[in-house]
Structures are given as structure tokens and as C-alpha cells.
Amino acid sequence: MAGGWARDGAVSEQIEASINDELARMKTRKAPVGESLTHCAECEEEIPEARRKAIPGVKLCIDCMQERDNAFKARGGINRRGSKDSQLK
């Protein structure tokens, strides 16, 4: 079903392109490398042995890692549609 001037399947293509972009971005994330630290690189709390075994090369404790993961990271959005409505949102 096309909407407005869009051709059939255009919305599905937009969704698929967005998913592929996000998957590509996630693949570029670097996994920890090297030996795990016994103490957190930021707060110097001891990193539990179970965490060090589960994630080889871990450098941060759970609290510091959660804080870093929850930090806002602005990324440029892509207006694939190019319509007036999508630019107003």
C-alpha cells in the first residue's frame, strides 16, 4: 500500500534500511581486548571474578558500565522520507 506519492513498498524499504544501518553500527562496536582488570578502570572497585570470566578483557565494573551505557549519545538521524511531515517531527 503506497501513501501519497510514495511507491509500493517504500515504507518497508525505509524500515529495512534503518534496521540495516543500526545493525552495521552495532557490528562496529569494539569488544574488550586483552586481560581483564581486577579493579575497575574508573572507580577502582574490585571487579568480581565471575564477571572477569564471563567477559574476557573487561575493564569496568557493572555500575560504571551501566552508567556509560545509559549516557546519552546523540547520533544524526536520517530523513529517508524527505517529506514535509517527516521534517516537522
Secondary structure by P-SEA (a helix, b strand, c coil): ccccccccaaaaaaaaaaaaaaaaaaaaccccccccccccccccccccaaaaaacccccccaaaaaaaaacbbbbbbbccccccccccc
